[in-house]
Amino acid sequence: ELIAERLISDEDVEIPRLGRFRLTTRNATTYKNLFGKKEKSVETTTYPTFRICNSLKTRVKNGHKYDKMI
C-alpha cells in the first residue's frame, strides 16, 4: 500500500538493492489495423513500471553461469 500511495502522489519508490518503481505515461496515439482500414485510438495512459537494479541482474546472471559449469 505504501508503494501505491507514493506512486499516486507522483514519487518514485526505490527499494535498495532490488529496484525502482516509477510511473510511465504513454501519449495518445492512433494505430492502423494491418489487415483492414480501421483505425484504433488509444488514450493517454499512466501505468507503474519496475526496473531491477544492475547489481541484482549481474548477481543472478553470474550465478546462473556458475551453476551451468558444474
C-alpha positions as CSV (number, residue, x, y, z in Angstrom):
1,E,0.0,0.0,0.0
2,L,2.9,2.3,0.7
3,I,4.2,1.9,-2.8
4,A,0.8,2.6,-4.3
5,E,0.4,5.7,-2.2
6,R,3.8,7.1,-3.2
7,L,3.2,6.4,-6.9
8,I,-0.2,8.1,-6.7
9,S,1.5,11.2,-5.3
10,D,3.9,11.1,-8.3
11,E,7.0,9.9,-6.4
12,D,9.5,7.2,-7.4
13,V,9.9,4.4,-4.9
14,E,13.3,2.8,-4.7
15,I,13.9,-0.4,-2.8
16,P,17.7,-0.7,-2.1
17,R,19.5,-3.5,-3.9
18,L,16.3,-4.6,-5.6
19,G,15.0,-1.9,-8.0
20,R,12.8,1.1,-8.5
21,F,9.0,1.7,-9.1
22,R,8.2,4.6,-11.4
23,L,5.1,5.9,-13.2
24,T,5.3,5.9,-17.0
25,T,3.0,7.9,-19.3
26,R,2.1,6.8,-22.8
27,N,0.8,9.6,-25.1
28,A,-2.5,9.3,-27.0
29,T,-1.9,7.7,-30.5
30,T,-3.9,6.3,-33.4
31,Y,-2.9,2.9,-34.8
32,K,-3.9,1.5,-38.2
33,N,-5.0,-2.1,-38.4
34,L,-2.6,-4.1,-40.6
35,F,-5.4,-6.3,-42.0
36,G,-8.0,-3.6,-42.7
37,K,-8.7,0.0,-43.0
38,K,-10.0,0.5,-39.4
39,E,-8.0,2.7,-37.0
40,K,-7.8,2.4,-33.3
41,S,-7.3,5.3,-30.9
42,V,-5.6,4.9,-27.6
43,E,-5.9,7.5,-24.9
44,T,-3.1,8.8,-22.8
45,T,-2.4,6.3,-20.0
46,T,-0.2,6.2,-16.9
47,Y,1.0,2.9,-15.5
48,P,3.6,1.7,-13.0
49,T,6.8,0.2,-14.1
50,F,9.6,-1.6,-12.2
51,R,13.2,-1.7,-13.1
52,I,15.6,-4.2,-11.5
53,C,18.9,-2.7,-10.3
54,N,22.0,-3.7,-12.2
55,S,23.8,-5.3,-9.3
56,L,20.9,-7.8,-8.9
57,K,20.9,-8.6,-12.6
58,T,24.6,-9.2,-12.5
59,R,24.5,-11.5,-9.5
60,V,21.7,-13.6,-11.0
61,K,23.4,-13.7,-14.4
62,N,26.8,-14.7,-12.9
63,G,25.3,-17.2,-10.5
64,H,23.4,-18.8,-13.3
65,K,26.5,-19.2,-15.4
66,Y,28.4,-20.7,-12.4
67,D,25.7,-23.4,-11.9
68,K,25.8,-24.4,-15.6
69,M,29.6,-25.0,-15.4
70,I,29.3,-27.5,-12.5
